[in-house]
Amino acid sequence: MIPRTLAAAAADLAAGPRPVLFLDTCDLLNLLQVVTTIPVRELRAVNHLLDALAAAPRCCQPVVT
């Protein structure tokens, strides 16, 4: 379940501590717009992160701004 309020998110993290991953939606849009100029190494890192989150969704808490 995705916490819908700040209080719910804080309670969820307190109950199951894990790293917080902050994502900026502008960064994601930039990635899509300039995919031809991003080094392959960085794209592999993004794929590795997505694979890790798919395998263990509670390994970190993504936060999107």
CHARMM-style PDB file with segment names, atoms N, HN, CA, C and O in Angstrom:
ATOM      1  N   MET     1       0.838  -1.184   0.000  1.00  0.00      PROA
ATOM      2  CA  MET     1       0.000   0.000   0.000  1.00  0.00      PROA
ATOM      3  C   MET     1       0.884   1.249   0.000  1.00  0.00      PROA
ATOM      4  O   MET     1       1.874   1.309   0.729  1.00  0.00      PROA
ATOM      5  N   ILE     2       0.536   2.217  -0.794  1.00  0.00      PROA
ATOM      6  HN  ILE     2      -0.268   2.168  -1.386  1.00  0.00      PROA
ATOM      7  CA  ILE     2       1.279   3.466  -0.874  1.00  0.00      PROA
ATOM      8  C   ILE     2       0.685   4.451   0.126  1.00  0.00      PROA
ATOM      9  O   ILE     2      -0.509   4.747   0.062  1.00  0.00      PROA
ATOM     10  N   PRO     3       1.511   4.971   1.062  1.00  0.00      PROA
ATOM     11  CA  PRO     3       0.996   5.959   2.023  1.00  0.00      PROA
ATOM     12  C   PRO     3       0.476   7.193   1.299  1.00  0.00      PROA
ATOM     13  O   PRO     3       1.118   7.690   0.374  1.00  0.00      PROA
ATOM     14  N   ARG     4      -0.670   7.682   1.712  1.00  0.00      PROA
ATOM     15  HN  ARG     4      -1.192   7.278   2.464  1.00  0.00      PROA
ATOM     16  CA  ARG     4      -1.296   8.827   1.052  1.00  0.00      PROA
ATOM     17  C   ARG     4      -1.046  10.148   1.776  1.00  0.00      PROA
ATOM     18  O   ARG     4      -1.232  11.214   1.190  1.00  0.00      PROA
ATOM     19  N   THR     5      -0.633  10.093   3.029  1.00  0.00      PROA
ATOM     20  HN  THR     5      -0.482   9.226   3.505  1.00  0.00      PROA
ATOM     21  CA  THR     5      -0.367  11.314   3.774  1.00  0.00      PROA
ATOM     22  C   THR     5       1.046  11.273   4.325  1.00  0.00      PROA
ATOM     23  O   THR     5       1.662  10.210   4.397  1.00  0.00      PROA
ATOM     24  N   LEU     6       1.556  12.432   4.711  1.00  0.00      PROA
ATOM     25  HN  LEU     6       1.056  13.295   4.652  1.00  0.00      PROA
ATOM     26  CA  LEU     6       2.888  12.504   5.291  1.00  0.00      PROA
ATOM     27  C   LEU     6       2.947  11.703   6.599  1.00  0.00      PROA
ATOM     28  O   LEU     6       3.934  11.018   6.868  1.00  0.00      PROA
ATOM     29  N   ALA     7       1.896  11.791   7.398  1.00  0.00      PROA
ATOM     30  HN  ALA     7       1.094  12.347   7.179  1.00  0.00      PROA
ATOM     31  CA  ALA     7       1.860  11.041   8.658  1.00  0.00      PROA
ATOM     32  C   ALA     7       1.881   9.534   8.400  1.00  0.00      PROA
ATOM     33  O   ALA     7       2.561   8.792   9.108  1.00  0.00      PROA
ATOM     34  N   ALA     8       1.140   9.085   7.392  1.00  0.00      PROA
ATOM     35  HN  ALA     8       0.588   9.689   6.817  1.00  0.00      PROA
ATOM     36  CA  ALA     8       1.109   7.661   7.057  1.00  0.00      PROA
ATOM     37  C   ALA     8       2.472   7.206   6.541  1.00  0.00      PROA
ATOM     38  O   ALA     8       2.923   6.107   6.864  1.00  0.00      PROA
ATOM     39  N   ALA     9       3.129   8.047   5.738  1.00  0.00      PROA
ATOM     40  HN  ALA     9       2.763   8.939   5.476  1.00  0.00      PROA
ATOM     41  CA  ALA     9       4.455   7.703   5.225  1.00  0.00      PROA
ATOM     42  C   ALA     9       5.471   7.623   6.362  1.00  0.00      PROA
ATOM     43  O   ALA     9       6.305   6.719   6.385  1.00  0.00      PROA
ATOM     44  N   ALA    10       5.405   8.559   7.298  1.00  0.00      PROA
ATOM     45  HN  ALA    10       4.727   9.294   7.280  1.00  0.00      PROA
ATOM     46  CA  ALA    10       6.319   8.549   8.442  1.00  0.00      PROA
ATOM     47  C   ALA    10       6.096   7.301   9.290  1.00  0.00      PROA
ATOM     48  O   ALA    10       7.057   6.670   9.729  1.00  0.00      PROA
ATOM     49  N   ALA    11       4.841   6.945   9.520  1.00  0.00      PROA
ATOM     50  HN  ALA    11       4.061   7.458   9.163  1.00  0.00      PROA
ATOM     51  CA  ALA    11       4.536   5.749  10.306  1.00  0.00      PROA
ATOM     52  C   ALA    11       5.022   4.495   9.585  1.00  0.00      PROA
ATOM     53  O   ALA    11       5.538   3.575  10.220  1.00  0.00      PROA
ATOM     54  N   ASP    12       4.861   4.453   8.273  1.00  0.00      PROA
ATOM     55  HN  ASP    12       4.441   5.200   7.758  1.00  0.00      PROA
ATOM     56  CA  ASP    12       5.303   3.311   7.478  1.00  0.00      PROA
ATOM     57  C   ASP    12       6.821   3.153   7.551  1.00  0.00      PROA
ATOM     58  O   ASP    12       7.321   2.040   7.715  1.00  0.00      PROA
ATOM     59  N   LEU    13       7.557   4.262   7.431  1.00  0.00      PROA
ATOM     60  HN  LEU    13       7.151   5.166   7.298  1.00  0.00      PROA
ATOM     61  CA  LEU    13       9.020   4.201   7.522  1.00  0.00      PROA
ATOM     62  C   LEU    13       9.484   3.847   8.930  1.00  0.00      PROA
ATOM     63  O   LEU    13      10.473   3.132   9.093  1.00  0.00      PROA
ATOM     64  N   ALA    14       8.781   4.338   9.948  1.00  0.00      PROA
ATOM     65  HN  ALA    14       7.977   4.918   9.816  1.00  0.00      PROA
ATOM     66  CA  ALA    14       9.148   4.009  11.330  1.00  0.00      PROA
ATOM     67  C   ALA    14       8.929   2.523  11.602  1.00  0.00      PROA
ATOM     68  O   ALA    14       9.701   1.899  12.331  1.00  0.00      PROA
ATOM     69  N   ALA    15       7.876   1.963  11.015  1.00  0.00      PROA
ATOM     70  HN  ALA    15       7.249   2.470  10.423  1.00  0.00      PROA
ATOM     71  CA  ALA    15       7.569   0.546  11.221  1.00  0.00      PROA
ATOM     72  C   ALA    15       8.527  -0.360  10.448  1.00  0.00      PROA
ATOM     73  O   ALA    15       8.814  -1.474  10.887  1.00  0.00      PROA
ATOM     74  N   GLY    16       9.017   0.106   9.313  1.00  0.00      PROA
ATOM     75  HN  GLY    16       8.784   1.010   8.956  1.00  0.00      PROA
ATOM     76  CA  GLY    16       9.931  -0.698   8.492  1.00  0.00      PROA
ATOM     77  C   GLY    16      11.027   0.187   7.922  1.00  0.00      PROA
ATOM     78  O   GLY    16      10.972   0.553   6.748  1.00  0.00      PROA
ATOM     79  N   PRO    17      12.037   0.544   8.742  1.00  0.00      PROA
ATOM     80  CA  PRO    17      13.088   1.454   8.268  1.00  0.00      PROA
ATOM     81  C   PRO    17      13.783   0.927   7.006  1.00  0.00      PROA
ATOM     82  O   PRO    17      14.099  -0.257   6.898  1.00  0.00      PROA
ATOM     83  N   ARG    18      14.008   1.828   6.070  1.00  0.00      PROA
ATOM     84  HN  ARG    18      13.751   2.791   6.158  1.00  0.00      PROA
ATOM     85  CA  ARG    18      14.698   1.504   4.824  1.00  0.00      PROA
ATOM     86  C   ARG    18      15.186   2.809   4.200  1.00  0.00      PROA
ATOM     87  O   ARG    18      14.705   3.882   4.563  1.00  0.00      PROA
ATOM     88  N   PRO    19      16.124   2.733   3.277  1.00  0.00      PROA
ATOM     89  CA  PRO    19      16.601   3.962   2.619  1.00  0.00      PROA
ATOM     90  C   PRO    19      15.481   4.637   1.844  1.00  0.00      PROA
ATOM     91  O   PRO    19      14.571   3.982   1.337  1.00  0.00      PROA
ATOM     92  N   VAL    20      15.565   5.945   1.764  1.00  0.00      PROA
ATOM     93  HN  VAL    20      16.305   6.477   2.176  1.00  0.00      PROA
ATOM     94  CA  VAL    20      14.596   6.730   0.998  1.00  0.00      PROA
ATOM     95  C   VAL    20      15.271   7.166  -0.293  1.00  0.00      PROA
ATOM     96  O   VAL    20      16.379   7.702  -0.267  1.00  0.00      PROA
ATOM     97  N   LEU    21      14.617   6.942  -1.409  1.00  0.00      PROA
ATOM     98  HN  LEU    21      13.717   6.507  -1.431  1.00  0.00      PROA
ATOM     99  CA  LEU    21      15.121   7.316  -2.723  1.00  0.00      PROA
ATOM    100  C   LEU    21      14.275   8.464  -3.254  1.00  0.00      PROA
ATOM    101  O   LEU    21      13.099   8.282  -3.570  1.00  0.00      PROA
ATOM    102  N   PHE    22      14.880   9.657  -3.351  1.00  0.00      PROA
ATOM    103  HN  PHE    22      15.835   9.805  -3.094  1.00  0.00      PROA
ATOM    104  CA  PHE    22      14.160  10.824  -3.850  1.00  0.00      PROA
ATOM    105  C   PHE    22      14.300  10.907  -5.363  1.00  0.00      PROA
ATOM    106  O   PHE    22      15.413  10.902  -5.887  1.00  0.00      PROA
ATOM    107  N   LEU    23      13.184  10.984  -6.058  1.00  0.00      PROA
ATOM    108  HN  LEU    23      12.280  10.989  -5.632  1.00  0.00      PROA
ATOM    109  CA  LEU    23      13.166  11.114  -7.509  1.00  0.00      PROA
ATOM    110  C   LEU    23      12.490  12.422  -7.881  1.00  0.00      PROA
ATOM    111  O   LEU    23      11.434  12.761  -7.347  1.00  0.00      PROA
ATOM    112  N   ASP    24      13.096  13.141  -8.786  1.00  0.00      PROA
ATOM    113  HN  ASP    24      13.953  12.866  -9.220  1.00  0.00      PROA
ATOM    114  CA  ASP    24      12.529  14.387  -9.286  1.00  0.00      PROA
ATOM    115  C   ASP    24      11.919  14.084 -10.652  1.00  0.00      PROA
ATOM    116  O   ASP    24      12.614  13.602 -11.547  1.00  0.00      PROA
ATOM    117  N   THR    25      10.654  14.357 -10.817  1.00  0.00      PROA
ATOM    118  HN  THR    25      10.090  14.749 -10.090  1.00  0.00      PROA
ATOM    119  CA  THR    25       9.992  14.040 -12.090  1.00  0.00      PROA
ATOM    120  C   THR    25      10.649  14.766 -13.262  1.00  0.00      PROA
ATOM    121  O   THR    25      10.622  14.258 -14.383  1.00  0.00      PROA
ATOM    122  N   CYS    26      11.234  15.929 -13.034  1.00  0.00      PROA
ATOM    123  HN  CYS    26      11.256  16.341 -12.123  1.00  0.00      PROA
ATOM    124  CA  CYS    26      11.934  16.634 -14.115  1.00  0.00      PROA
ATOM    125  C   CYS    26      13.123  15.810 -14.608  1.00  0.00      PROA
ATOM    126  O   CYS    26      13.398  15.770 -15.807  1.00  0.00      PROA
ATOM    127  N   ASP    27      13.824  15.155 -13.686  1.00  0.00      PROA
ATOM    128  HN  ASP    27      13.601  15.187 -12.712  1.00  0.00      PROA
ATOM    129  CA  ASP    27      14.941  14.299 -14.091  1.00  0.00      PROA
ATOM    130  C   ASP    27      14.456  13.154 -14.964  1.00  0.00      PROA
ATOM    131  O   ASP    27      15.106  12.801 -15.948  1.00  0.00      PROA
ATOM    132  N   LEU    28      13.321  12.574 -14.610  1.00  0.00      PROA
ATOM    133  HN  LEU    28      12.793  12.861 -13.810  1.00  0.00      PROA
ATOM    134  CA  LEU    28      12.780  11.475 -15.411  1.00  0.00      PROA
ATOM    135  C   LEU    28      12.382  11.960 -16.800  1.00  0.00      PROA
ATOM    136  O   LEU    28      12.623  11.272 -17.791  1.00  0.00      PROA
ATOM    137  N   LEU    29      11.776  13.137 -16.877  1.00  0.00      PROA
ATOM    138  HN  LEU    29      11.580  13.696 -16.071  1.00  0.00      PROA
ATOM    139  CA  LEU    29      11.398  13.690 -18.184  1.00  0.00      PROA
ATOM    140  C   LEU    29      12.640  14.009 -19.011  1.00  0.00      PROA
ATOM    141  O   LEU    29      12.661  13.760 -20.217  1.00  0.00      PROA
ATOM    142  N   ASN    30      13.669  14.553 -18.378  1.00  0.00      PROA
ATOM    143  HN  ASN    30      13.652  14.755 -17.399  1.00  0.00      PROA
ATOM    144  CA  ASN    30      14.912  14.845 -19.092  1.00  0.00      PROA
ATOM    145  C   ASN    30      15.520  13.570 -19.644  1.00  0.00      PROA
ATOM    146  O   ASN    30      16.046  13.559 -20.757  1.00  0.00      PROA
ATOM    147  N   LEU    31      15.450  12.506 -18.878  1.00  0.00      PROA
ATOM    148  HN  LEU    31      15.023  12.515 -17.974  1.00  0.00      PROA
ATOM    149  CA  LEU    31      15.990  11.231 -19.322  1.00  0.00      PROA
ATOM    150  C   LEU    31      15.281  10.776 -20.601  1.00  0.00      PROA
ATOM    151  O   LEU    31      15.923  10.298 -21.536  1.00  0.00      PROA
ATOM    152  N   LEU    32      13.978  10.924 -20.634  1.00  0.00      PROA
ATOM    153  HN  LEU    32      13.457  11.313 -19.874  1.00  0.00      PROA
ATOM    154  CA  LEU    32      13.222  10.509 -21.812  1.00  0.00      PROA
ATOM    155  C   LEU    32      13.484  11.411 -23.022  1.00  0.00      PROA
ATOM    156  O   LEU    32      13.477  10.947 -24.162  1.00  0.00      PROA
ATOM    157  N   GLN    33      13.710  12.685 -22.769  1.00  0.00      PROA
ATOM    158  HN  GLN    33      13.715  13.063 -21.843  1.00  0.00      PROA
ATOM    159  CA  GLN    33      13.892  13.631 -23.864  1.00  0.00      PROA
ATOM    160  C   GLN    33      15.283  13.550 -24.496  1.00  0.00      PROA
ATOM    161  O   GLN    33      15.430  13.788 -25.695  1.00  0.00      PROA
ATOM    162  N   VAL    34      16.286  13.221 -23.716  1.00  0.00      PROA
ATOM    163  HN  VAL    34      16.166  13.027 -22.743  1.00  0.00      PROA
ATOM    164  CA  VAL    34      17.657  13.251 -24.240  1.00  0.00      PROA
ATOM    165  C   VAL    34      18.323  11.881 -24.136  1.00  0.00      PROA
ATOM    166  O   VAL    34      19.522  11.781 -23.872  1.00  0.00      PROA
ATOM    167  N   VAL    35      17.553  10.854 -24.341  1.00  0.00      PROA
ATOM    168  HN  VAL    35      16.579  10.935 -24.554  1.00  0.00      PROA
ATOM    169  CA  VAL    35      18.053   9.499 -24.164  1.00  0.00      PROA
ATOM    170  C   VAL    35      19.273   9.218 -25.043  1.00  0.00      PROA
ATOM    171  O   VAL    35      20.096   8.371 -24.696  1.00  0.00      PROA
ATOM    172  N   THR    36      19.398   9.896 -26.144  1.00  0.00      PROA
ATOM    173  HN  THR    36      18.729  10.584 -26.426  1.00  0.00      PROA
ATOM    174  CA  THR    36      20.538   9.642 -27.034  1.00  0.00      PROA
ATOM    175  C   THR    36      21.836  10.237 -26.513  1.00  0.00      PROA
ATOM    176  O   THR    36      22.913   9.852 -26.969  1.00  0.00      PROA
ATOM    177  N   THR    37      21.757  11.177 -25.556  1.00  0.00      PROA
ATOM    178  HN  THR    37      20.882  11.490 -25.185  1.00  0.00      PROA
ATOM    179  CA  THR    37      22.978  11.796 -25.052  1.00  0.00      PROA
ATOM    180  C   THR    37      23.397  11.280 -23.676  1.00  0.00      PROA
ATOM    181  O   THR    37      24.441  11.681 -23.162  1.00  0.00      PROA
ATOM    182  N   ILE    38      22.610  10.409 -23.080  1.00  0.00      PROA
ATOM    183  HN  ILE    38      21.762  10.082 -23.498  1.00  0.00      PROA
ATOM    184  CA  ILE    38      22.943   9.874 -21.760  1.00  0.00      PROA
ATOM    185  C   ILE    38      23.877   8.684 -21.929  1.00  0.00      PROA
ATOM    186  O   ILE    38      23.607   7.788 -22.729  1.00  0.00      PROA
ATOM    187  N   PRO    39      24.973   8.673 -21.178  1.00  0.00      PROA
ATOM    188  CA  PRO    39      25.903   7.550 -21.295  1.00  0.00      PROA
ATOM    189  C   PRO    39      25.241   6.213 -20.970  1.00  0.00      PROA
ATOM    190  O   PRO    39      24.385   6.126 -20.089  1.00  0.00      PROA
ATOM    191  N   VAL    40      25.647   5.184 -21.688  1.00  0.00      PROA
ATOM    192  HN  VAL    40      26.342   5.254 -22.404  1.00  0.00      PROA
ATOM    193  CA  VAL    40      25.091   3.846 -21.504  1.00  0.00      PROA
ATOM    194  C   VAL    40      25.261   3.392 -20.059  1.00  0.00      PROA
ATOM    195  O   VAL    40      24.383   2.718 -19.521  1.00  0.00      PROA
ATOM    196  N   ARG    41      26.366   3.745 -19.427  1.00  0.00      PROA
ATOM    197  HN  ARG    41      27.080   4.292 -19.864  1.00  0.00      PROA
ATOM    198  CA  ARG    41      26.620   3.358 -18.032  1.00  0.00      PROA
ATOM    199  C   ARG    41      25.501   3.862 -17.121  1.00  0.00      PROA
ATOM    200  O   ARG    41      25.053   3.136 -16.233  1.00  0.00      PROA
ATOM    201  N   GLU    42      25.047   5.097 -17.332  1.00  0.00      PROA
ATOM    202  HN  GLU    42      25.411   5.687 -18.053  1.00  0.00      PROA
ATOM    203  CA  GLU    42      23.973   5.651 -16.500  1.00  0.00      PROA
ATOM    204  C   GLU    42      22.647   4.949 -16.764  1.00  0.00      PROA
ATOM    205  O   GLU    42      21.877   4.706 -15.834  1.00  0.00      PROA
ATOM    206  N   LEU    43      22.378   4.626 -18.015  1.00  0.00      PROA
ATOM    207  HN  LEU    43      23.003   4.824 -18.770  1.00  0.00      PROA
ATOM    208  CA  LEU    43      21.146   3.903 -18.333  1.00  0.00      PROA
ATOM    209  C   LEU    43      21.159   2.512 -17.702  1.00  0.00      PROA
ATOM    210  O   LEU    43      20.127   2.033 -17.233  1.00  0.00      PROA
ATOM    211  N   ARG    44      22.322   1.864 -17.688  1.00  0.00      PROA
ATOM    212  HN  ARG    44      23.161   2.253 -18.069  1.00  0.00      PROA
ATOM    213  CA  ARG    44      22.423   0.565 -17.031  1.00  0.00      PROA
ATOM    214  C   ARG    44      22.168   0.688 -15.536  1.00  0.00      PROA
ATOM    215  O   ARG    44      21.546  -0.191 -14.939  1.00  0.00      PROA
ATOM    216  N   ALA    45      22.639   1.764 -14.929  1.00  0.00      PROA
ATOM    217  HN  ALA    45      23.144   2.478 -15.414  1.00  0.00      PROA
ATOM    218  CA  ALA    45      22.400   1.984 -13.500  1.00  0.00      PROA
ATOM    219  C   ALA    45      20.906   2.156 -13.221  1.00  0.00      PROA
ATOM    220  O   ALA    45      20.392   1.639 -12.230  1.00  0.00      PROA
ATOM    221  N   VAL    46      20.218   2.880 -14.093  1.00  0.00      PROA
ATOM    222  HN  VAL    46      20.636   3.300 -14.899  1.00  0.00      PROA
ATOM    223  CA  VAL    46      18.767   3.057 -13.941  1.00  0.00      PROA
ATOM    224  C   VAL    46      18.063   1.705 -14.069  1.00  0.00      PROA
ATOM    225  O   VAL    46      17.172   1.392 -13.279  1.00  0.00      PROA
ATOM    226  N   ASN    47      18.457   0.913 -15.053  1.00  0.00      PROA
ATOM    227  HN  ASN    47      19.180   1.167 -15.695  1.00  0.00      PROA
ATOM    228  CA  ASN    47      17.848  -0.414 -15.222  1.00  0.00      PROA
ATOM    229  C   ASN    47      18.123  -1.307 -14.024  1.00  0.00      PROA
ATOM    230  O   ASN    47      17.249  -2.063 -13.600  1.00  0.00      PROA
ATOM    231  N   HSD    48      19.326  -1.227 -13.478  1.00  0.00      PROA
ATOM    232  HN  HSD    48      20.036  -0.613 -13.823  1.00  0.00      PROA
ATOM    233  CA  HSD    48      19.669  -2.022 -12.289  1.00  0.00      PROA
ATOM    234  C   HSD    48      18.775  -1.619 -11.115  1.00  0.00      PROA
ATOM    235  O   HSD    48      18.275  -2.478 -10.389  1.00  0.00      PROA
ATOM    236  N   LEU    49      18.575  -0.322 -10.931  1.00  0.00      PROA
ATOM    237  HN  LEU    49      18.981   0.376 -11.520  1.00  0.00      PROA
ATOM    238  CA  LEU    49      17.708   0.159  -9.857  1.00  0.00      PROA
ATOM    239  C   LEU    49      16.274  -0.321 -10.054  1.00  0.00      PROA
ATOM    240  O   LEU    49      15.639  -0.775  -9.102  1.00  0.00      PROA
ATOM    241  N   LEU    50      15.760  -0.226 -11.274  1.00  0.00      PROA
ATOM    242  HN  LEU    50      16.276   0.143 -12.047  1.00  0.00      PROA
ATOM    243  CA  LEU    50      14.394  -0.679 -11.541  1.00  0.00      PROA
ATOM    244  C   LEU    50      14.245  -2.181 -11.310  1.00  0.00      PROA
ATOM    245  O   LEU    50      13.232  -2.627 -10.770  1.00  0.00      PROA
ATOM    246  N   ASP    51      15.242  -2.960 -11.713  1.00  0.00      PROA
ATOM    247  HN  ASP    51      16.064  -2.597 -12.151  1.00  0.00      PROA
ATOM    248  CA  ASP    51      15.208  -4.406 -11.470  1.00  0.00      PROA
ATOM    249  C   ASP    51      15.205  -4.715  -9.977  1.00  0.00      PROA
ATOM    250  O   ASP    51      14.468  -5.587  -9.517  1.00  0.00      PROA
ATOM    251  N   ALA    52      16.032  -3.994  -9.224  1.00  0.00      PROA
ATOM    252  HN  ALA    52      16.630  -3.285  -9.597  1.00  0.00      PROA
ATOM    253  CA  ALA    52      16.105  -4.210  -7.778  1.00  0.00      PROA
ATOM    254  C   ALA    52      14.778  -3.862  -7.105  1.00  0.00      PROA
ATOM    255  O   ALA    52      14.322  -4.582  -6.217  1.00  0.00      PROA
ATOM    256  N   LEU    53      14.161  -2.766  -7.526  1.00  0.00      PROA
ATOM    257  HN  LEU    53      14.531  -2.181  -8.248  1.00  0.00      PROA
ATOM    258  CA  LEU    53      12.868  -2.383  -6.953  1.00  0.00      PROA
ATOM    259  C   LEU    53      11.768  -3.368  -7.319  1.00  0.00      PROA
ATOM    260  O   LEU    53      10.877  -3.634  -6.512  1.00  0.00      PROA
ATOM    261  N   ALA    54      11.823  -3.912  -8.531  1.00  0.00      PROA
ATOM    262  HN  ALA    54      12.547  -3.697  -9.187  1.00  0.00      PROA
ATOM    263  CA  ALA    54      10.821  -4.896  -8.938  1.00  0.00      PROA
ATOM    264  C   ALA    54      10.973  -6.187  -8.142  1.00  0.00      PROA
ATOM    265  O   ALA    54       9.976  -6.819  -7.792  1.00  0.00      PROA
ATOM    266  N   ALA    55      12.210  -6.584  -7.854  1.00  0.00      PROA
ATOM    267  HN  ALA    55      13.019  -6.070  -8.138  1.00  0.00      PROA
ATOM    268  CA  ALA    55      12.459  -7.827  -7.122  1.00  0.00      PROA
ATOM    269  C   ALA    55      12.140  -7.694  -5.637  1.00  0.00      PROA
ATOM    270  O   ALA    55      11.680  -8.649  -5.011  1.00  0.00      PROA
ATOM    271  N   ALA    56      12.382  -6.512  -5.073  1.00  0.00      PROA
ATOM    272  HN  ALA    56      12.756  -5.737  -5.582  1.00  0.00      PROA
ATOM    273  CA  ALA    56      12.159  -6.294  -3.636  1.00  0.00      PROA
ATOM    274  C   ALA    56      11.602  -4.886  -3.447  1.00  0.00      PROA
ATOM    275  O   ALA    56      12.349  -3.969  -3.109  1.00  0.00      PROA
ATOM    276  N   PRO    57      10.303  -4.706  -3.660  1.00  0.00      PROA
ATOM    277  CA  PRO    57       9.720  -3.360  -3.630  1.00  0.00      PROA
ATOM    278  C   PRO    57       9.909  -2.611  -2.315  1.00  0.00      PROA
ATOM    279  O   PRO    57       9.879  -1.380  -2.304  1.00  0.00      PROA
ATOM    280  N   ARG    58      10.101  -3.320  -1.216  1.00  0.00      PROA
ATOM    281  HN  ARG    58      10.126  -4.320  -1.225  1.00  0.00      PROA
ATOM    282  CA  ARG    58      10.250  -2.643   0.079  1.00  0.00      PROA
ATOM    283  C   ARG    58      11.708  -2.424   0.444  1.00  0.00      PROA
ATOM    284  O   ARG    58      12.004  -2.097   1.593  1.00  0.00      PROA
ATOM    285  N   CYS    59      12.648  -2.599  -0.522  1.00  0.00      PROA
ATOM    286  HN  CYS    59      12.407  -2.865  -1.456  1.00  0.00      PROA
ATOM    287  CA  CYS    59      14.069  -2.401  -0.216  1.00  0.00      PROA
ATOM    288  C   CYS    59      14.378  -0.935   0.000  1.00  0.00      PROA
ATOM    289  O   CYS    59      15.364  -0.610   0.662  1.00  0.00      PROA
ATOM    290  N   CYS    60      13.566  -0.040  -0.539  1.00  0.00      PROA
ATOM    291  HN  CYS    60      12.765  -0.304  -1.077  1.00  0.00      PROA
ATOM    292  CA  CYS    60      13.716   1.386  -0.274  1.00  0.00      PROA
ATOM    293  C   CYS    60      12.354   2.043  -0.460  1.00  0.00      PROA
ATOM    294  O   CYS    60      11.416   1.430  -0.970  1.00  0.00      PROA
ATOM    295  N   GLN    61      12.264   3.277  -0.044  1.00  0.00      PROA
ATOM    296  HN  GLN    61      13.026   3.775   0.371  1.00  0.00      PROA
ATOM    297  CA  GLN    61      11.004   4.016  -0.154  1.00  0.00      PROA
ATOM    298  C   GLN    61      11.175   5.115  -1.203  1.00  0.00      PROA
ATOM    299  O   GLN    61      11.758   6.160  -0.917  1.00  0.00      PROA
ATOM    300  N   PRO    62      10.664   4.881  -2.425  1.00  0.00      PROA
ATOM    301  CA  PRO    62      10.747   5.959  -3.428  1.00  0.00      PROA
ATOM    302  C   PRO    62       9.842   7.131  -3.043  1.00  0.00      PROA
ATOM    303  O   PRO    62       8.711   6.935  -2.598  1.00  0.00      PROA
ATOM    304  N   VAL    63      10.350   8.339  -3.218  1.00  0.00      PROA
ATOM    305  HN  VAL    63      11.269   8.498  -3.579  1.00  0.00      PROA
ATOM    306  CA  VAL    63       9.582   9.559  -2.990  1.00  0.00      PROA
ATOM    307  C   VAL    63       9.724  10.403  -4.245  1.00  0.00      PROA
ATOM    308  O   VAL    63      10.838  10.743  -4.644  1.00  0.00      PROA
ATOM    309  N   VAL    64       8.603  10.740  -4.868  1.00  0.00      PROA
ATOM    310  HN  VAL    64       7.699  10.464  -4.544  1.00  0.00      PROA
ATOM    311  CA  VAL    64       8.619  11.513  -6.106  1.00  0.00      PROA
ATOM    312  C   VAL    64       8.155  12.940  -5.826  1.00  0.00      PROA
ATOM    313  O   VAL    64       7.112  13.159  -5.210  1.00  0.00      PROA
ATOM    314  N   THR    65       8.946  13.901  -6.289  1.00  0.00      PROA
ATOM    315  HN  THR    65       9.794  13.723  -6.789  1.00  0.00      PROA
ATOM    316  CA  THR    65       8.579  15.307  -6.095  1.00  0.00      PROA
ATOM    317  C   THR    65       7.916  15.842  -7.326  1.00  0.00      PROA
ATOM    318  OT1 THR    65       7.532  17.011  -7.362  1.00  0.00      PROA
TER     319      THR     65
END
